[in-house]
Each structure stands twice: as C-alpha cells, then as structure tokens.
Amino acid sequence: MNNTKNPKLNSSRPCVPERDSPVIQAQNIWKTFELGPERLEVLKGIDLIINSGEMVGLLGPSGSGKSTLLNILGTLDRPTAGSVILDSTALFDYSDVALSEIRNKKLGFVFQFHHLLPEFTVLENTIMPLLIAGLPTRAAVAKGMKVLGDINFLHRLRHKPAELSGGEKQKVAVARALVNEPLIILADEPTGNLDRSSSEMLLSLLKQLNETKGVTMLIVTHNEMVANFVHKRYYLRDGKLWETTGTSV
C-alpha cells in the first residue's frame, strides 16, 4: 500500500480501506507488460478492500490501469504478482477452468459495450449465465423474471437488443449481471456509451440496487458524475491507488 504523500492530490489520502466484512481484497497487485525490450509497470503494489454492501468508484486518466485492475479482480487476467481474495478464496490458486466457473457463479460484470446476444430476447439474454451454469430452464426463467421485475423491465421481456435504446441495453446487462446473485458486480465504464440522461438513469439504478438489495459494486469510470452515487471513490494514477475525499481529483 502506498503511504507516501502525493502533493498533486490535495484532496486525497493514501488508500487505507476498512477491514470489515470484506467481499473482495486485492493484496499487493503488480501488473507488468513486456513490450519488446521494455517493461511497462501498469499496477505497482495495489491494495484494495471492498466490503459487503459498498458501492465503490474507481477513477483515473485513460491508460492508468483501471480496466487492468478490474480484469484482475474479475479473474479475466492474472497479476504479475500479488493475490486476490474473494469471499476467503485465493482466486489465483485455481486453474483457468475453475476460475471460469467461479466467475459465472460469484461475479457479475457490466461493460461499456453491453455484449447482449442479438438473436436472443431480453429474458433470454438475462438468464444466459444461469443456463450456462446448468440451471433448469424453468428455474432460470423464474429467476430472470424476478430480476427484470426488480429493475422494472418486464414490459420489454420479449424484445431483442436491436429494439432497445442504449440505456435499455445497459439495463439488461445489469439484469444479466445480477441474475446469479453474485458476491460483487464489477462495472467497467458502464456509462461510457450513454448520454448524460441515460448515464444518470443507469447510475441511479445501480444506486437503488445497492441500497435496496445490498448489492456490492465496483464501478470503473472516467465519469465524474459517479462521485454523486458511490460510498467511496478511489483514484488510480502512476500505478498507485488513492482514496479521494474531496470533490475533485
């Protein structure tokens, strides 16, 4: 963890997360990319704890490593060094095949691009993770209907992605992320392709799910609007993570 003062972050302090009911923990995460003879250190000893029920924002300039960190937390990539603990499980002790199963059952993802399958309906896209996990179709449909009801989207149940607006597609992506009742939702630039109104709608939905359902979330974004919705806001720069307490970074 970085304990050195950063004079450029006047409203910030070194990241010292609380240690109460942690859902996911990053411990001394390093990520280095080999570019020919050069070594690019993107993450430099990142420590982060996200507790149960927290809604956390992660901001930083383009290329700062925000998505790299999220991909490591979500087991989509492995760190060069360090560990990630999810619900007391050291994730990178497992094979890629086992990690794929853990991802599907315990993690929910929302990306900048919705990644909905165009040939399937809203309901079918929503329940896809359940079907992949082997849940019988009737039970999967019941769970999908429940989640879509929770986000007030039952009226578009049989529509396909081409019939939805950008904001509506992201709502379906959120439903799909929720349907397996994950320990945490990892959202990577979820408002990146949305206008301001749709961005506010989506962030309000995420906030509502956090407050009413206790859904734990990490939102990676360049959108400063996220500061109005999250409990904690971190800033990633020069490979180091800082918790920001002011209104600007």
N, C-alpha and C positions, 0 to 999 in steps of 0.2 A: 504494500500500500504506500502511496506517495505521501510523505509527511513534510515535504518541502513547500514553503510558501511560494505562491506563484503571483508575482506583482501585477501581471496582466489581468488577473481575475479578481478584481477588487471586491466583488460580491460573493466570492466563493471561499470554500474551505476544503481541505483535503477530505476525500471520501472516507467517512467512518460510519458504515451502516450499523443500525441497531441489530442486536443479535437476539431476536425474539421470534420464535416460530418461523424459522427460515424455510421457504419453499425451494429456492434455488440459490446456490452460492458459487461464485467464481473465485478461485483461490490462485493468486499469483499467475495469471494468464499472460503468456507471451505468445505472439504470433509473428513469425519471420518468413518473408518470402525471398526466395533466391531468384535474382534477375541476372542471369549470366554470372559475371564475376562479382556482382553487387549483392548485398544483403539489405533488404528493406524491413526494418522492425516497425510493424504497424501497431502492435499492442505490447506494452512494456510493464509487465507485472501488475495486471488489473486485478483488484479485489472488489467484489460486489456481493451484497446480500440483499435479496428481495424477500420480504416477509409475507406471510399469508395475508391476503386481503389488500395488499398495497397496489396502487396504480402509479407506476414509475415512468418518468420520461427520460429519454437519453438523447441529447442534442450534441451537435458538433459540426464543424465545417465539412464540406464534401471531401471525401478521401481520408477522413480522420480515423476510420476503422469502425464506425458504428455498426454497419451491417456485418462486418467480420466478427465483431464481438457477439452480435445476436446469433449469427450462424453457429458459433462455437457453443453458446448457451443452449441452442436448439439441436445440437449434435449433428448439424449439417456439415460441419467442418471440425477438424481436430486441432487443438492448440499445439504449438511447438513445444511448450512447457506449461505446467500448471494443471489444475483439475477443476471439474465442475461437479458439484454435488446437487442432485435433485432428490428431495424427499429422502435424505440419508443414503442415497445411492451414488457411488462414484461412477459417473457415466462412462468415462473413457477406459474403464476396466473391461468394458464389454466389446464384443465384435461389432462390425458394421451391421451385420444381420440382426443382432439383438438390439442394437441402437435404433434400427428402423422400427421395430416393434414397440420400443419404449416411446419413440416419437409419436406414433399413431395413437397410443393409448394414454399418454400422460402429458403431451404438449399440444397446444393449439397454435396455429400460425395464421397471420393475416399479412399479406404482402401488398406492395404498391400496385401490382397488377393482380387482379382478382383470381386468375387461374381457374375460373369456372370452365367446366367442360361444355362446349356449345351445344352438343347434341342432347344434353340432359336437362330436365326441368329444374326449377328451384329446389323442390323437395328432393329430387334425385341427387343433385349436387350436394345438398346439405348432409344427406345420410351416407355419402360415399365412404367416409372413414369408418363408419360402423360396419358396412358391408365388407370392406377390406379386412376388418378385424374378425369377421366371421359371425357377426350377429345375424340371427334370422331376419328376413325382410320385414315381417310384420312388426317385430320389436323395434327394428331400426326406423320404420315409418312412424311408429308411435313417438319415439324419442325426437325424430326430426320435426314432427308436428308440434311437439311441446316447445322446442327451441324456437321455431318460427313464430309460434304464438307469443312467446316471451318478448320477441322483438317486433311484434305487431306486423307480421309479414305474411300471414296466412292467405291474404287476398291475392297474392301473386304465386301461389303454390305451384301451379302448372305452367307458368310462363318459362320460357327459355332465356338464357342470358342476352340474346340479341334484342329481346323485347324490354330490357331493363335499362334504366339510366345508370350512369357511373356510380352514383351514390347507392342505388339499389343493389348493384352488383357487389359492392363492398359490404352491404348488409348481409347478403347471402354468404359472403366469405367469412363474416363474423359468425353467422349461424353454423357454418361448417366447422369452424374452429372450436365452437362451444359444444358440439353435439356429443363428443366423447367425455364431457365433463373433465377437461384437463386440469392439471395442477396449476398451470400458468398459460396465459396467452402471450405469445411473442409477436408483436406487430411491427413490421418494417416499412416505414413510410406509408402508412395506410391511407393518408390523405394526399399523397403525392400527385395523384392524377385527378383530384377533385377541385372544384371551385370553392370559394370561401363558404358559401351557404351549405354545400354538401359536406365540407370538412367539419363545420360546426355540428351538423346533424350526426355525423359519424362519431365524433368525439363525445357528443352528448349521450349517444347510445352506449359507448364504452363506459362512460362515467356511470350511467344508470345501471348497467350490468354489474359494475364494481360495487355500487352502493346497495343494490337490492339483492344481488346474488352472491356477493363476496368474491367475485372473480378476480384473481390476481393477474396483473398485466405488466408487461414492459413494452413501452411504445418508443421505437426508434424513429426520430423525425428531425427535419430541419425547420418544421413549422413552429414558430414561437407561440402560436395560439395554444399549443398543448400545455403551456405553463398554467393556464387557467383551469385545467382539468385534473392534473396529477397531484399526488401527495408529495412526491419527491422528484426533483429534477437534477439529473447529472449531465455533465459536460465532458466530452472526450476531445482531447487535443494533444498533439505530440505524443501519442501513445499512452497518455495518463488520464485517469478519471477523477473528476472533481464533482462534489455535490454543490450546486449553486443555491444560494439562499436569497438572492436579490431578484430584481425583475429583468435584468439583462446579463448577458454573458459576453 
